[in-house]
Amino acid sequence: MAYQSNQRVVIALKRETTTGTAAGTSGGDILRITDSPGFDPDRNAIESQEQRPDGTTAMGRLGGRTLSGVFNGEATIGGAVDVILEAMMRGTWRAALQITQATMTSITTTTTTIVAAGGSWITQGVRVGDIVYLTNHSTAGNNNINLRVLSVTATTITVAGIGASAAAPLTTNAVADTSFELNIRKKLVNPATPVRYSHTVEQNKQDVDLSAIFLGCRVTAFSISYRPNSIATFSVTFTGMNWTFLVTGTSPYFTSPAVTTGLALVADDSAIRYNGVDVASITGFDLEFTIGAEAPNVIGSTVPVDVFDDNWRVRGTATMMHQDHSNFTAWEAETEYEVSIALQEPSATAPLPVLAFFFPRVKIAKSNVPAGGGTGSMVETVTLMFGPKVAASGYDGTTAIIFSSAA
């Protein structure tokens, strides 16, 4: 008889058409995991309160089903991660856009600006926080560089790069270029009306040729964390409705799930913009997206009728080397500012793959600095709160925006 190892396990997921009804067997995406607890199927224990003459307790029963699961992994771009992020934001990825010379006449560049001779960048869809890059520009060094949009008017986009060239990513060219394209990475915002997704998730144990299928699984939490000299990690939580265990010979359930091959993202290839400036003093950053959810049991069935999701929320924590009282000042004044985080994947082909987050309304909920006495730099811990931005000229109306270079 074979025994299952901890290594040869495949986690795959696919969006359901009808919540709680298994998705079709073809397609799906493999979730690249690290050590993970996975799903914990459970049933409510119903205990008898009978007072028996022999002083024992009558046999209990098992009631309604409850299902939750947690998977951990190293952050990568595309595939299952993009599926999960779409479900977490309860929105729909907007496909990448390309703005051509035909709509803007021509452009000139400085080291930090892209200036159009006609048209309107805002009308064409450029927004603060966007990740953009130029192609077919006459100055070869300006092509295929990921740029963060810091501000935008009808004619001028002010940008910063990612990494070593952040402060001056472009080459100045005062000669009008009439052959360029400006590309905006695909992005995800909080929609005015949330879109609710559910998934079928498979845990396939390859050594023993067995699978468990979990149904009606909604994403109810997603967190991403990173530190210097380490891989960015994520954790995703599902709340589900039901499960099925497949017998030997019928596994795996998904016949052709896709798997991404990109490298995991590391902090060394990232950029953080905090309160108007790129910072190099942050020693750790954690983001946590959560959705309150409940799968209530009902009379006459052990399976919940749905997973009811509630309000969406994002929280953040940053640790940074302590320099001054600026965070305390901003906290006391309830100063609001923007935060952007961009992670690039090293690649031989430009523009580099990227996963980025932008938050247009952030303020400090708490800042804590120890009295001292330890070793090394004094580390300040800042807890951040986030709120929705009202749509305005050059801004999306949203609490968060996520960008991905995946198709």
Secondary structure, 3 states (H helix, E strand, C coil): CCCCCCCCEEEEEEECCCCCCCCCCCCCEEECCCCCCEECCEEEEECCCCCCCCCCCCCCEEEEEEEEEEEEEECCCCCHHHHHHHHHHCCCCECCEEEEHHHHCCEEECCCEEEECCCCCCCCCCCCCCEEEEECCCCHHHECCCEEEEEECCCEEEEECCCCCCCCCCCCEEEEECCCEEEECEEEECCCCCCCCCEEEEEEECCCCEEEEEEEEEEEEEEEEECCCCECEEEEEEEECEEEECCCCCCCCCCCCECCCCCCCEHHHEEEEECCEECCCEEEEEEEEEEEEECCCECCECCCCCCEEEEEEEEEEEEEECCCCHHHHHHHHCCCEEEEEEEECCCCCCCCCEEEEEEEEEEEEEEECCCCCCCCCCEEEEEEEECCCCCECCECCCCCEEEECCC
